Amino acid sequence: MFELLLIIYLLPVVIVAALLLRLALFLLKKSIRVALWVIRKSALILKLLVVWLWNRTVRNRPLSQYP
């Protein structure tokens, strides 16, 4: 009888723990994806800024300064 009561009370606890573990893994995967997306977009914006600044400085030089 004790084993039956133990199974009846522990089964929902195990199910909830499994669902919480799945939720934690899901959130971890999504947060890693978002972090990688932010890093990629930041690198792209930084690259565009560097190219824009390079073009701006090169185009503003007079022709006599070119080799």
C-alpha positions, 0 to 999 in steps of 0.5 A, a space after each residue: 500500500 505504501 508503494 502505491 501511495 508513493 507512486 501516486 504522489 511522486 508521479 506528478 512531481 516527476 512529470 512537473 520536474 520533467 516539464 520544467 527541465 524541458 522548459 529550461 532547456 528550451 529557454 537556454 537554446 532560445 537565449 543562445 540563439 538570440 545572443 548569437 543573433 545579437 553578436 552577428 548583427 552587432 558585427 555587421 553594424 560595426 563592419 558597416 560603420 568602419 566601411 562608412 568611416 573609411 569611405 568618408 575619410 578617403 573621399 574627403 582627402 584632396 587629390 594631391 594627397 593620393 600617392 
